């Protein structure tokens, strides 16, 4: 599935002693259930065992399990020439759980390392043989044993030069084509300027499939109401159907659409005219929201025709397409013949409101025209430069196979996603000479692609990794003073299926960093846990999560205002420095540091509350720049990668022992803040002398809210838990509705008395309201007498020892005066105060006496 990652030639060598020992040791004690065929090189090992008479016993059939019935005997024979008799005794003792008297206290036989101190001289000489080298000990160029121990990388690494990458895992509902797509990287030689609207752009009326012809439609798409259950490589089982229409002949100019590939998104295409198509995007899986990202393929193009595409179900009322942003197009023929990649194309671009609704929220349309460069070409359209999960794996494979970069970049698995895809964690730092030097290093945490449709975050991350892994003196210095923890793709499942914002849980992961649901949100749960453990080890200087923004140009940061007056304005120094290092891309004035309640679950706010002062969300536009030399031009991948370099450059400035730059930025920030405060007071028409007191003003009162996405759209429990929560809620409601039956006659009498009196009071309300409607006036004292008389007569009819009669008689004499010694209770409590079940009747008349004038 990945032809670019072909396997290398395998050489027949003896089995690795440590790997075979650990496998049989764990299998013997029941901790490892896998078969030999699932292990790395198991086929090669089996071949060696079958063909090497040294490991065979007389009468054996050649099968390893039959030859070695005793697991302990197997463990001994696995290491016939690499270990001394002392080590053999250690193996047997450890296997049987017996304390080993031969083992030094500081030696760890089962840690993945073969201690050189445990090898006898003959064994050391044997290890110098080319055929019997242990991969756990380093050898010099002359083949002699070096006492330096190699890190057991094969226990944790994911990429092997002997095999291909792990292909992506898809939900079992998704159909996936078997084609391998690859796009070249290319930087346009000339700036790509924004589209300038003329005012004469056509607004096509939405026709729909009633008057058009459906030429492409996905059928099995999980939507709201369903939830993720399982995944597999290749997605849905069975034969992959051809969804595009069949061409009637060479003259048929119908476009052939496809999006069932990695990160693709197109739900339906309707042909409404010869060269005009209406497109419907697929919502994020297991939701009915978030239609923004698109990425699809068209074939059977015609060169001289003007095509029009209209996306009909976008959800955001504002978009950068209204300010000149163009879609991206990729021509396969241009890539093959002229080495030209993605470029901005399109004319008559309009973003407008759709008259059609889904019953709840309005839709918006994006329309543009295009002329294809070639006949019979294969072209792609995308919202932004795609960067897929496979692209990331290919990049990390090159790092893992680099003999230089792999020395200071350790690649590990952070966790597995819901679909079982690996979430990678990179630890980048130079080896320290002493433990004290290692402990003194501060940490920097970077992450990207928590929102899968924001691929610009991956391009910034790629630029950062390119620089920090390079041989530049600045990169070497950064690796000396920092420990970098990098999660390059937080939401691989969403990236693979072509979601814009959500994971397969149907929720926005960047609103759930406080979650305790590890099984539903493993990627961010393990990220937060990793950072929590990191904070226990060392200071985390900076946290930054790379995102994309669909409504604002340039690149900017969202931070958190510090409540500590000692570090007042310090969280704004790094963004200001970054704006000085990248003045034509980064806008400090677009930065915002207000902490909103709806953003409490974001990574930025959660890490800030965990104690990271410089905690940021970096927002990079889908469009381009409005600053400096790049004004009114689109960003390219090279522009975004350059920002990754500027992040590294700014880190050096930020941590420079010479604090001149830092203090200069801090003074500039105070001046900017004073100007902003004066501006706010002028807008309010107030004058205020801010000398000496302006620093006490809350910064949150000055700043406006961030213009990000509505967090409520993807908040709440994961989709697969909603049904359970609904059932629990229904059970609780049922229990509340089911009243407990009254057990005694006394309780039934009291309840009857309450209900009867409430009916009388309601009747009195109706009389009062009826009288006011007719313009008559009711004297409050008379009304009071009426109510109290009824109550008094009822109380007189009660027998001693009883609260009320079962069939009380109603008094009809309205002229009777109230009893003088009866006191009115003016409490606002609508229901009678009870003591041990006995009702106090005098509370009811107080309900309406003071209500009416």
N, C-alpha and C positions, 0 to 999 in steps of 0.2 A: 504493500500500500504506500510505501515511501521509497521510491526507487533511488532518491538522492542519498539514501542512507543504506547502501548495500553492505552486506556483511563482508568482513575481511576473510582471507584464506585461513583456514584452520590448520594448525600444525599438531601432529600427534605427539603429545607429551604425557608424562606420567601424571596421575591425578594429584591435585593440590592436597597436601597432607592435612592441612588445617580444615579445609572445607569438608573433606570426607569424614574426618574425625568428628567434627561438630554435627554433621548430618546424622551419622549413626548413633552418636551419643544421645542426641535429642530424641531421635526416633525410638531408641531403646526404652527411654523413660517416658514415652507417650506425649512428648511436647511437640512433636512434628509429625503430621499425618500425611504429608504430600508424598507422591510417588517419585521414583527416581527420574522419570521423564520430565518432571516439572522443574528440576534443578538445573542451574547453569552447567553446561558441559556434561550433563549426565550421560548423553549418548556417547561422547568421547570417552568418558570414564568406563562405561560398560564395555566399549570396544577394547580398551586397554586391558581390562580384567579378563576378557575372553581370550585375548591373543598373547598375553604375557604368562608363560608357564610358571613364572616365579610366584604368582598369586593363586595358582590352581592346585587343588588337592587331587589325589588319585581317585578315579572313579567319578569325578564331578561331571555334571552335564554342561558346564560353562556358565550357569546362572549364578550370579553373585550371592543371592540369598540362600541357594542350596549349598554352595561351597562353604559358607561361613555360618553355621547354625548358631554359634554362640556369639552374642553381641560383643562381649568383652574380648573374645578372641579376634573379632573383626577389628576392633579398635587397635589392638596390638599390631595386627598385620598391615593395617593401613600405613603405619609409620615404620616399616622394617629397617630403613637405612637412615632416616632423618633424626631419630631420637635415640638417646642413650638408654641403657637399662634403668637408670634413675628416673627418667621421664616416663618410661613404661610403667614403673611402679606408681608414679604419681597419677597417671591416667586411671589405673585400676583402682587406686585408693579414692580418688575423687568420684569416680563412677559409682562406687559402692557407698559413698557418703562417709568414708573413714578419714579421720584427720591424717594428714600426710606429714610424716616427720622429715621427709627428704626435701620438702618444698620451703624455700626461703620465705620469710614473712612478707617481703615486698615483691614477690614474684606472682604474676597472675597468668596462669597457664591458659585459662578459659577466656581471657579477655580479647582474643583475636591476635595475640602476639606470641611468638615462639622465643622465649627468653634465651639470649645467647649464653647467659651464665649457666644454663642448665645443660648445655651440650658438652659432651666430652670431646677431647681433641680429635679422635678418629671421626666422630660425627661431624665436627666442623670441617674436616678435610673432605668428607663426603659431600657436604653441602656446596663445596666449590665446584663440583662436577656440573657441567652445563645441563645434564639431563635431570639432575636432582636438586636444582635450585629451589629454595623456598621463597615464595613471594612475600613472606612476612619479614624477611631480612634483606637489607639492601646490599647489593654487590657492586664493587667498583668495576671499572672498565677491564681489569685484568681477570675478572671472575672470582676474586677472593672475597670472603665474607667480611662485611662491614658490620661492626657491632651496633650501628644505628638501626632502630626498629622502624619499620614502615607502618603507617597508620592503616588499620584494616578497612580500607575503602570499599572493598567488594561486599562487605556486610551491609552497607548503607547506600551505595551508589545505585543509580537508576539506569544509566546509560552504559552500554558496553559496546566496544568496537567490534565485538563478535556478533552482534545482532541488531535488528532494526529497533526503532522507537516503539513504545507502547502506543498503539493507535487510540484515538479518542473514543470514549464510551458515550453513547447516545441513549436517550429514553427509548423504550421499546416501541413507542407509538410513532417514532419519526422514521420516515423513509430517507435513505441516504444513497446518493449515486456513488458508483465505484470509481469515479474519475479523480485523478490527482491534479489539483489546481495549484499553480505556482505563478506568482507575479514578480516581476523584476523591480528592483528599486531604481528610481530615476529622479533626477532633480531637473526641472525645466530650466533651460538656459536663460530665459527671460522671465521677469516677474509676471505673475498671473493676477491681473487687476480685477477688482470687483465689477460685477455687472452694473451698468448704469441704466436704470429704468427710463423709458421714453414716455411713459404714460399712455401708450397705444397698445400695450400688451393685451392679448385676447384672454378673456375669462371663459373658458369652455364650460358649457352647461353639462352637468353630470347626467349621463344617459342611463348607465347601468346595464345589466345583462338582459333586461327586458327588451331593449332595442338593439343591443349589441350581441357579439358572439364571444363566448368564453373560450379562450385559447389556452388557458393554463389555470389550474386550480388544485390546491392541496386539499385532500379529503380528510385524512386522518391527522388532524391537528388537535392536540389537547388544549381545551379552553377552560374557562371558569366553571367550577363545579367538579372538575376532575383533579387528580393530584398525582404526583410522581410516585411510581411503584417500583420500577426496575429499569435496568439499563443493560446494554450489551454493545460490543464493538460492532459497528455497522448498523446500529439501530434496528428497525423492524425486520423481522424474519420474512423470508419468502422472496419472490421475484419482484424486482423493482419495476414498477409500471412506467410506461412512457406517458407523461402527463401532457406534454405539448401536442398540439394538433398535428395530424399527418398531412404533409404537403401533397397537393394533388398533381404536382408536376414541376418542372424547372421554372415555369412562369409564375408559380404561386409565390407571392412575396410576403406571405404571413410570417411574422417574427416568431421564433421559437424561444420560449422563456424557460428558465430553470433557476431554482434557488435551493435545491436539496443538497447543499454542500456545506462545508464548515463555515460558520458565521453568516450563512445566507439567510435572507429574509424577503420573501414575496409570497403572499397568500393566493392572489388571483390576478389574472390579466384578462381584460375584456377588450376586444377589438370593436371600436365604435365607428371607425372610418378606415379608409384604405391605409393610411399611415398614422392613425391616431389610436391610442390605447389608454384605457383607464386601469390603474393599478391599485390593488388593495394589499396593504401590508399585514403581516401576521402579528398579532399581539404577543406579548411575552407569554411563554408557555404557562398554562394553568392560571391565566388571568384574562381579563378583558380590557386591559389598559396598556399604555406605553407603546405607541406606534410612532417611532422616530427614526430608528436605524433601518436602512435598506441596503441590500447588496444582492444583486441578481445578474443573470447572464442572458444575453440575447444572441441569436444566430439567424442566419439567412438574411443578412442586411443588404440594402441597396444604396449605392453610393450617391446618386444624384437626387434622392428624395429627401424631403424635410419631414421628419417624424415628430410627433407630439406625444409626450408622456404626461399623465396627470395622476398623481397619487391622491386618493380621495378620502382617506380616513386618518389623517394626522390629528393629534389631540391638543397640541399646544397652540394657544391663541397668538403667541409671538414667536418669531423665528428670525434667524440671521438671513434667511432667503429674502426677507423684505428689505434688507440693507445691502444687497448685492452679492451674497454668497452664491456660488455656482456648484452644481453637482460634479462628481468625479466620474470620468470615463476611462476605460482601459481597452485598447485595441490589441488583440492577439497578433494580428499580422504586423502591426507597427512594432510590437515588442520583439517579434522574431526577425524582422528585416532591418529595422532602424534602431533597435534597442531603446524604444520610447515606452515609458510606463504610464502610470496614472497621471491624468491632466484634467484641469478644470475646463468644462465645456458647457454649452447651453446658451440659448437666447430666449427672449420673450418669457423671462422667468417671473412668475407671480405666485404669491402666497396669500390665499384668501379664504374666507369662511364658506363652508359648504352649506347649501340649503337643506341637505338631507341630515337626519339625526337618527341615533339609535334608540331614542326615547328618553335618554338621560342627559347626555352631554353633546354639544355640537361638534361636528367634524370640520377640519380645515383641509384645504387642498394645496398642493404644490404642482405647478405645471411648468413645463419647459419644452423647447424645441431643440432638435439636434439633427445634424447631418453626419452620417457615418463616413469615415475616410475611405472605406473599401467595399467592394461587392463581396458577398459571401464571406463576411468576416464574423468572428466571434468576439463580442464586446461585453464588457461588464460595466455596471453602474453601481455607485456606492455613495452613501452619505458622507463618509470620510475614509481615509486610507485604511484598508483592513489590516489587522494584525491578529492572526489566528493562534490557537493553542499549539498547532503544529509548528508555526513559525517560532514560537517561544521554545519548543522542544529542540528544534534544529539549532537554535542559538546556544542553548544550554549544553547541547551535545558537543558543540565546538569548544566551549569553555572546559568541559570535563575532559576532553581529549587533548587539550593543550598542556604540554609538559611544564610550561611556565605559569600560566594562569591558575592551573589546578593546585599550585603550591600555596596560594593565598586566598583562593576562593573555594570554599567547601560547600558542596551541593547536597542538600538533605530533603527528605519529605517532611513537610510541616503536618500534613494530614491528607486524607482522601475526601473528595467532595461527595455530595449525595449520589452522583452517578458513578463514583469510583475513580474519577480522574485525580491525578496527583497534583497537589498544591505544593509548589516548590519553595524552599527557603534557602537563600544564599547567605553565607557568613563570609564576609570579605575583610581580611586584616592581615598584615604582615606578621610572621612569627615573632614573638617577643623573646628577648634574651634572658630575662629573669621573670619569676612569678610576680614580683612587685611591679615591674613594667607592664605586664599584662593586666594586672588589676587596676592600674591607674588609667587605662584607656577609657574614654567615654564612648557611648554608643549612639548611633544614628539609625533610625528605623524608617524605611521607605517601602511603600506598597503602591499597587496600581490595579486597575480593572476590577474594582468591586462592582462597578457598573459596566457590564460587558459591552454595551454599545459605544462607550467612550474610548475608542481605540487610540485617541491622541495621547492618553496616559501611557500606553505601551511604548509609543515612539519616544516620549521623554525618558521613560525608564531605559530604553535601549541606548539612548545617548549617554545617560549616566553610567550604565554598565560599560559601554565602550571606553569611556574615559577612565573610570576607576580601576579597570582591569588592564589598562595600558601601561607602557613603560615610562610614561611621563614623570619627571621629577615631582611635580605637584601631586600626581596620583600616588606615587610612592610615599610622599610625606603624609597624605591623608590616611593611607593604610597603616602608617606607623603610629598615628595618634588616635585613630578611631577604630571601633568595631562596627562594621556596617551589617545590619540585618535587613535583608531585602526579600520581599514577597512580590515577585513580578506579575503574578496573575492570581488575584484573590477569588475570582469567580469563573473558573474554567468551564463549568457546565453552561453558564449563560453565554460565554463566548462561543462555545462550540455550536449551540443550537441557534444562535443569532438573536438572542434577547437584547433588549435595549437597556433594561434597568434591573431586572430581577434574577434571582437564582431559580433553581427548579423547585424550591419551596413556594414559589409564587410571591415572594416578598423581596423588598429592597434591603439588601444586606447592610447598607450604610445607615439603617435606622435601628439596627439590632445589636450593636456592640455591647450592650448591657445584658444580653440574653443569657439565660441559664440553660437553654435548649441546645445542648451540644450536638445531639443527633440531627436536629433540624437545620442548624446553622454551623456546621463544623468548621468552615473556613475562617470565619471571624471569631468563633469561640477559641480556636487554637491560636489565632493571631494575638488576641488579647491576652491569653494565658502565657504565650511566649514573651510578650512585652512585660507582663507582670513579673515573671521570673527574672527577666533581664534587669528590671529595676531593683530587684533584690541583690543583684551582683554588682551593678555599676550605675553611674548616672547616665540617663538618656538625654542627650543634649537637644535632639531634634526629632520630631516625628512628622512625616509628610506623606499624604495620600494623594496620588495623581488622578485627576478627573478631567472631564471635558464639559464645556458650557455651550448651550445652544442658543443663547439670547444676547450674549455680550461678546464683543471682540477683545483681542489682546489676551494676555496671560496675567493672572493675579492670584492672590492668596486670600483664604479665609482663615483667621486666627481666633484667639480667645483673649479678651482683656484680662490682665492680671489684677487680682484683688489685693495683692501684696504691694504696699507702697514702696517697699525696698526695691522692687523690680518694675516700677512704674514705667510704662512705655517700652520696656525691654523686648516684649514680644513683637514689636513693630520694627525693630532694628534689622532683622534678617530680610524681611520683605523690602525695606528701603534700600539696603545694600544690593539686593538682587535687581531692583529697578535701575540702579546705577551701572551695574555690570551688563545688563541687557536692555538699554533704553529704548530700542526700537521694537521690542516684543513685550516687555513686562510693564504693566501699569500699576504704580503704587496707589494712585487715586481710586482705582477700582477695587482695592483691597477693603475688607471689612472684618471687624474684630468683635462684633456683637454676638453674644451667645443667646440664641433664641430657645425657647422651651421646646419647640418642635424639632430642634436639632440636637436634643440631649442624647439621642441614641447613635449619633454619628461617631466615626472613629476620632475625628478631631476633638470633640468635646469630651468623650470618654477618656482619651489618653491625657488630656489636659487635667481632668479631675483626678487622674491617677498620679499626677505630679510632674508631667512633662510641660514645662513652661512654654517652649516653642513648639506648639502642636498646630499643624496647618493642614488645610485642604488646598491643593494647587489646582486651579481651574484654568484650563487651556481651551481657547475657543475652537469651534469647528470651522470658523471663518478665517480671519486674518488679522492684520495689524492696522491700527489707525495712528501709529506713532512713528516719528522720525523718518528715516530713509525707506522704511517698508510701509509707509502710509498707503491705505486703500489697496493692499495686495494680500492675496491668500497666503497662508502658511503652507510650507512644504514639509515633508518628513525631515529634511535637513534642518529646517528652522526649529522643529520640535526637539530633534536630537541635540542641537546646539544648546538648548535650554538645560538639558541634562548636564552638559559641561559647565554651564554657568552656575548651576546649583553647587557643584564641587568647588568652583572658584570662589563663590560667596561663602562657603563653609570656611575656607582658609582665611578670608577677610574677617569673618565673624569671630574666629578663634585666634586671631593674631595676638601674640603676646604684647605687641605694641598697640595699646588701646586707643590710638589717635583716631582711627576711622570709626570705631565704635562710639566714642564720645562725640565726635562730630555729627554722626547720624542722630544720636540722642538729642543733641541741641537743636538740630534741624526739625526733629519730630515735635519738640516743645513749641517751636515757632509755628509750625503747621497747625498744631492743635489750638493755639491761641487764635490764629486767624479763623479757624473753623468755629470756635466758640463765639467770636465777635460776629461772624456771619449769621449764626443762628439767632443771636439776640437782635441783630438788625432786622432779620425777617420777622421777628415777633414785635418789633417796634419798641424795644427796651434798651436802655443804656445801663451799663454795669461796669464798675471799676474792678477789673480782674486781678489787679496786682496783689499777690500774696494769697489769694484764695482760689484762683482759677484751677489749680491742680486738684482741688477737692471735688470738682464737678465730675459726676459719673460719666464715663466715656460712652456707656451704653445709651445714655440720653441724647448724645450728640449724633450717633450713627443711626442710619436707617437699617431696616432689616435686609438681610441678604436676599437676592432675587433668584434663589435656587428653586428646585422643584418642590412641589407640595409633598411633604413627607407623609401625609395621611393617606396618599394614594396607595402606598405599599406597606403600610404599617399593620400591626396586628399579628395574630398567630399564623404559623405556616398553614398552607392550604389543607394539608392532610390532617391537621388537628382541628379544623373548623367544624367538621361534622361531629367529632367527639364533644367539642365544647357546646355545640348546639343541642346535642342530646342531653348533656348534663344540665343545661339551662332549662330545657323543657321539663326535665324531671323535677327540678327545683320549683318551677312555676306550678307544676301539677300538685306538688306537696303543699304549696302555699294556698292553692285554691281549695283543697280538700280540708274543710274545717273539722276541728276535733268535736265530736258529738258531746252535747251536754249530758252530764251523768245524773244530776239530782233534780228534784222538783223545784227546789229553791232557786237553782241557777236558771231553770226554764222560766220561772215567774219573773225573775229580774230581767231576763232578756226580753220577755214580752212587754214588761213595763217600759223599758228603754225604747223599744220600737214604737210602742203606742204613743209615747210622749213626743218622739221625733216626728211622727205623722202630724200631731197637733201643732207643733211648732212650724212645720212646713205649711200647713193650712193657714196659720196665722200670717206667715210671710206672704202667701198668695193674697190674702185679704188686704194687707198693707199695700202691696204693689198695685193691686186692683184699684184701691182707693186713690192712690197717687196718680194713676193713669187717668182717672175720671176728674181729677182736679179737686177732690175733696181732701180735707185735712183731718188727721186723726190726732187726738190729744194723747201725748205720751202717758200721762198718768192713768187715763182710762184704759189704754192698751195694757199698761202694767197691771191694772186691777183685773182685767180680763184673764191674763195669764195666771196670776197668782191665785185668783178665785178657783180656777180649774184645778190647780195643784192642791189647794187646801181641801177642796171637796173630796178629791181622790184620797188624800191622806186620812181624812176623817172616816172614810168607808173601810179603811184597812183595819183588820182585827189585830189585837195585841199578839205579837210573836210572828206576824206575817209581814212581809215587805209590801206586797200589793195583792189585790184580788185578782183572781184569774179572769174575771169578766167585769172590769171596772165600769162604773156608770159615769156618763159625761154630764157635766153641769151646763145648763143653758141660761143661767141668770147672769147677764153681763153687768148688772148694776151693783153687785155685791162689792163692798170695799175690801181692800186687803187687810189682813190681820196686822195690827200695829206692831206686835212684838216679833213679826217675821222680818229678819234682816236679809237684804239683797246682797248677793255675792257678785262683784263686778269683774270677776276674773274673765280672761279672754279664752279660757280653756273651753272648747266646744263640747267636750264630753264630760260626763259627771265624774268627779273624783270618787274613787271606790276604796273601801277599806274592808278587806276580807269578804269581798263579794257584795257588800251592802251599798246601794246607791244613795247618794245625797241629792234629794229632789230639788233643793233650793238653788242648785247651780244652774238649772235650765232657764229660769226666767231672766237671767242676766244676759242672755245671748243677744237680744234684739232691743233692749231698752235704750241703749245709747247709740244705736245704729242710725236711727232716723231723727231728724230735727223736729 
